[in-house]
Amino acid sequence: MRDDFMQCTMDGLQEAYCRGMGATDLGRLAKELLGSAFGPISFAAAFRGAFGIPLDILQQALAWQGFRVGERTISDEEFTDLLADWICDPGARQANAAGPS
């Protein structure tokens, strides 16, 4: 996989996050952006590069039902919770940006 392709994928994920996309939508976007190159290694490389998520967390995230990799699956909520330290919920980001009430 070429470096510029992966950089474009990481940039696309970061831009989408800045526009308010949450973890599950970013997961779907990663799968779409990576296309036929999508797999455990490319997903991990894209999310690690875009958001600095540790590999052990990304390994667990691969069980997300949206990826259909392996037999064990985790729900959208579990996926979101797993990545919450790096990809916060868009609603929470908007509330934080608005400041205290």
ZAMARGU-4260 file (C-alpha; in steps of 0.2 Angstrom, whole numbers, plus 5000, padded with zeros to 4 digits):
<rodrens>
0) 5000/5000/5000 | 5007/5017/4995 | 5011/5030/5008 | 5001/5043/4999 | 4986/5032/4999
5) 4987/5029/5017 | 4990/5048/5021 | 4974/5053/5011 | 4964/5040/5021 | 4971/5047/5037
10) 4968/5065/5032 | 4950/5060/5026 | 4946/5052/5043 | 4953/5067/5053 | 4943/5079/5042
15) 4927/5069/5045 | 4930/5069/5063 | 4932/5088/5064 | 4916/5089/5054 | 4907/5079/5069
20) 4908/5061/5063 | 4908/5049/5078 | 4917/5032/5079 | 4905/5021/5070 | 4903/5033/5055
25) 4922/5035/5055 | 4924/5016/5054 | 4912/5015/5040 | 4921/5029/5031 | 4938/5020/5034
30) 4931/5004/5026 | 4925/5015/5011 | 4941/5025/5009 | 4952/5009/5010 | 4941/5000/4998
35) 4948/4983/4992 | 4964/4987/5003 | 4953/4986/5019 | 4959/4973/5031 | 4965/4972/5049
40) 4982/4980/5045 | 4976/4994/5034 | 4962/4998/5047 | 4974/4998/5061 | 4987/5009/5052
45) 4973/5022/5047 | 4965/5024/5064 | 4982/5024/5073 | 4989/5037/5061 | 4974/5048/5061
50) 4970/5047/5080 | 4985/5039/5089 | 4975/5024/5095 | 4986/5010/5103 | 4987/4994/5093
55) 4979/4983/5107 | 4964/4994/5107 | 4963/4993/5088 | 4964/4974/5088 | 4949/4974/5100
60) 4940/4987/5088 | 4941/4975/5073 | 4928/4964/5081 | 4915/4978/5077 | 4900/4972/5069
65) 4902/4985/5055 | 4918/4976/5049 | 4913/4958/5050 | 4931/4952/5054 | 4931/4936/5063
70) 4918/4927/5073 | 4917/4938/5089 | 4908/4954/5086 | 4905/4970/5097 | 4890/4982/5095
75) 4891/5000/5089 | 4890/5006/5107 | 4905/4995/5112 | 4915/5001/5097 | 4911/5019/5102
80) 4915/5016/5120 | 4931/5007/5116 | 4938/5021/5106 | 4930/5035/5117 | 4947/5041/5124
85) 4953/5045/5106 | 4937/5048/5097 | 4924/5057/5108 | 4905/5057/5104 | 4901/5072/5092
90) 4887/5077/5104 | 4900/5078/5119 | 4912/5088/5108 | 4899/5101/5103 | 4893/5103/5122
95) 4912/5105/5127 | 4914/5118/5113 | 4899/5128/5119 | 4907/5129/5136 | 4899/5128/5153
100) 4880/5133/5154
</rodrens>
